[in-house]
Structures are given as structure tokens and as C-alpha cells.
């Protein structure tokens, strides 16, 4: 005896409500629907039924167009993209400097002003990479 997918119980547990179960039409998307899902242009993650223009769709209502998205001024978009690109390297350098200071002062027991001298780190490099 074979059971249809709709008749099978979900393997997630009894707390799942029937309306939250996966339905076959929720699982298979065409390329256009996948592009819309991942580009963030649609409000809902469930696929919509297609309807002819001027005719109601299967749900009985007209397909409504989404309101136009607000377009930010050019300078705001440039600043936002620049910050997105610059923030990771800046935070990485800041974490490196804080780590050097914590390691040298608290773990090494040395004074804080020596952390920022280049000669200190040349000496550490020579100690680590010198031939034995």
C-alpha cells in the first residue's frame, strides 16, 4: 500500500500543525520564483498562483502589485556600500591591536607603552623564527 504525500505524517513531531506542513507546491519552484525569493523582491516566501490579467486567480482575488520600493539617494547608497566593504578589515585590525595589547601586557607582564614600539615586535619575530 502506497501513501500519498498529503496523507503522510511529518517526521518532525506531533507539534507541527497541518497548515505548517510542507505541501508539494511549496517544495518545487521554477527559476523565476527562486530568483524572486533570493533577491528579496517578494513579500511572501510561498509561491503565488499565476492569473491572467483582468481575471481573478484561483484564490478568487486580483493579483495586486507591490508598492514601489523607496530608492535611497545616490550618496546614501555609496556610503552604505563603502561601509559594508570597509567594516570587516577595520574590525579585524582593531581586534589584532587589542589582542596584541592584551597578550603583551596581561599575559606577558610587560608595560603597555612597549606594545606600540616596532622594535618589540622585531625582537619577538627574531625569537620565534631564529634558527636554533
C-alpha positions as CSV (number, residue, x, y, z in Angstrom):
1,X,0.0,0.0,0.0
2,X,1.4,3.3,-1.0
3,X,0.5,6.5,0.7
4,X,0.2,9.9,-1.0
5,X,2.5,12.7,0.3
6,X,-0.5,14.6,1.7
7,X,-1.6,11.7,3.8
8,X,1.8,11.1,5.3
9,X,2.6,12.4,8.8
10,X,5.6,14.8,9.0
11,X,8.7,13.4,10.6
12,X,9.3,16.5,12.7
13,X,6.9,15.5,15.5
14,X,3.3,16.0,16.6
15,X,3.7,19.7,17.5
16,X,3.5,20.6,13.8
17,X,0.1,21.9,12.7
18,X,-1.3,20.6,9.4
19,X,-1.2,24.1,7.9
20,X,2.5,24.3,8.6
21,X,3.4,21.1,6.8
22,X,5.2,21.1,3.6
23,X,3.0,20.9,0.6
24,X,4.2,19.7,-2.8
25,X,3.6,23.1,-4.4
26,X,5.8,24.8,-1.7
27,X,8.7,22.5,-2.5
28,X,9.2,22.8,-6.2
29,X,9.9,26.3,-7.7
30,X,10.8,27.4,-11.1
31,X,13.8,29.6,-11.8
32,X,11.9,32.8,-11.8
33,X,10.4,32.1,-8.4
34,X,13.8,31.2,-6.9
35,X,15.3,34.4,-8.3
36,X,12.4,36.4,-6.7
37,X,12.9,34.6,-3.4
38,X,16.6,35.2,-3.1
39,X,16.6,38.7,-4.5
40,X,14.1,39.9,-1.8
41,X,11.6,41.4,-4.2
42,X,8.7,39.4,-2.9
43,X,7.0,39.8,0.5
44,X,6.0,36.2,0.9
45,X,8.1,33.1,0.7
46,X,5.2,31.0,-0.6
47,X,4.7,30.8,-4.4
48,X,1.8,32.7,-5.8
49,X,-0.7,31.3,-8.2
50,X,-0.5,32.8,-11.7
51,X,-3.5,34.5,-13.1
52,X,-4.4,36.1,-16.4
53,X,-4.5,39.9,-16.5
54,X,-8.0,41.0,-15.6
55,X,-9.1,37.6,-14.4
56,X,-9.2,36.5,-10.8
57,X,-6.7,33.9,-9.8
58,X,-7.6,30.6,-8.1
59,X,-7.8,32.3,-4.7
60,X,-10.6,34.5,-6.0
61,X,-8.8,37.9,-5.8
62,X,-7.0,40.1,-8.2
63,X,-3.2,39.9,-8.2
64,X,-2.0,43.1,-6.6
65,X,1.2,44.8,-7.5
66,X,3.7,45.5,-4.6
67,X,4.1,49.2,-3.8
68,X,7.3,50.6,-5.4
69,X,10.3,50.4,-3.2
70,X,11.8,53.6,-1.9
71,X,15.0,54.4,-3.7
72,X,17.7,56.0,-1.5
73,X,19.7,58.9,-2.8
74,X,23.0,58.1,-4.5
75,X,25.2,59.4,-1.8
76,X,23.5,57.2,0.8
77,X,23.9,54.1,-1.3
78,X,27.6,54.9,-1.9
79,X,28.2,55.4,1.8
80,X,26.3,52.2,2.7
81,X,28.2,50.1,0.2
82,X,31.5,51.6,1.3
83,X,30.8,50.9,4.9
84,X,29.8,47.3,4.1
85,X,33.2,46.7,2.3
86,X,35.4,48.6,4.9
87,X,33.8,47.4,8.1
88,X,35.4,43.9,8.1
89,X,39.0,44.9,7.6
90,X,38.7,47.8,10.1
91,X,37.2,45.5,12.8
92,X,39.9,42.9,12.0
93,X,42.7,45.4,12.5
94,X,41.1,46.6,15.7
95,X,40.8,43.1,17.0
96,X,44.5,42.5,16.2
97,X,45.6,45.6,18.1
98,X,43.5,44.7,21.1
99,X,44.8,41.2,21.1
100,X,48.4,42.3,20.9
101,X,47.9,44.7,23.8
102,X,46.1,42.1,26.0
103,X,48.7,39.4,25.2
104,X,51.7,41.5,25.7
105,X,50.5,43.4,28.8
106,X,48.4,40.9,30.7
107,X,49.9,37.6,29.6
108,X,53.5,38.8,29.2
109,X,53.5,41.1,32.2
110,X,55.2,43.9,30.2
111,X,54.4,47.7,30.3
112,X,51.7,48.9,27.9
113,X,53.9,51.6,26.2
114,X,56.2,48.9,24.8
115,X,53.3,47.3,22.8
116,X,53.4,50.0,20.2
117,X,57.2,50.0,19.6
118,X,58.2,48.3,16.3
119,X,61.5,47.1,17.9
120,X,59.5,45.0,20.4
121,X,57.8,43.0,17.6
122,X,61.0,42.7,15.6
123,X,62.6,41.1,18.7
124,X,59.6,38.8,19.1
125,X,59.9,37.8,15.4
126,X,63.6,37.1,15.7
127,X,63.0,34.9,18.8
128,X,60.3,32.9,17.1
129,X,61.9,32.4,13.7
130,X,65.6,32.3,14.6
131,X,67.5,29.1,13.7
132,X,68.1,27.1,16.9
